[in-house]
Amino acid sequence: MNDRLFNVGKIVNTHGIRGELKIVPLTDFPEERFVKGSKLLFVHPEQGTQVPVVVESAREHKNLFYLKFREFGNINDVEKYKGWQLKVEKQYLSELEGDEFYLHEIIGCRAVTEEGEELGTITEVLSPGANDVWVVERPKGKQLLLPYIDDVILDVDVENKVVKVHLMEGLL
C-alpha cells in the first residue's frame, strides 16, 4: 500500500442499521471522492491501523455525507470506526488544471518576495476561517503567516517548489 495518504473525511457517527456512516468531508472534491466504486481507507487516528474499503453508495445532507461501504452490511460492523479518518492513496488523486494544486504540494515550497528575497519555507497550511493561512518558517526570527489571498500570493510554482509573495504592510 502507498505510504502517501491524504485526508478526505472524518467518520463522526453511524446512521441507521444497515451500516451507513456519517462523514465530515475534508476534501474539495467530495463528488469525486465519495462516488460509488471509490477506493478509500479507514485509518485509526492514533494507531494508524488501515482498513481498505469501497464506496457502495453516497448521499449528501446538511454538509455531511452518508456513505455505505461494500464491506459492511449493518451497524454492528461499522460502530467501531467512529472517530477514524477516511483517506485516499496518492495514486487515486486526480490531475488538476494548470494553475491548480493540492495543499500537500505547497508544503516544502520556498517563499520569495516579488523582488526575489528569500523569506523561508512553507511548513504548514492552516484553515482558520475565511481563507487558508500558509505558515513560513524563517531562517531567523518568528514564523511568517501568509493569508492565501490574491493580493499576497502572486504565483505558485509547485514544479520548482517556489511561491512568489507580495508582502503587504504588517505581514512581517
Beta strands, then each sheet from edge to edge (+ up, - down):
strand 1: 5-15
strand 2: 20-25
strand 3: 39-43
strand 4: 50-61
strand 5: 64-69
strand 6: 85-89
strand 7: 110-113
strand 8: 118-126
strand 9: 133-137
strand 10: 144-147
strand 11: 153-157
strand 12: 162-165
sheet 1: 1+ 2- 5+ 4- 3+ 6- 1+
sheet 2: 10+ 9- 8+ 7- 12- 11+
end
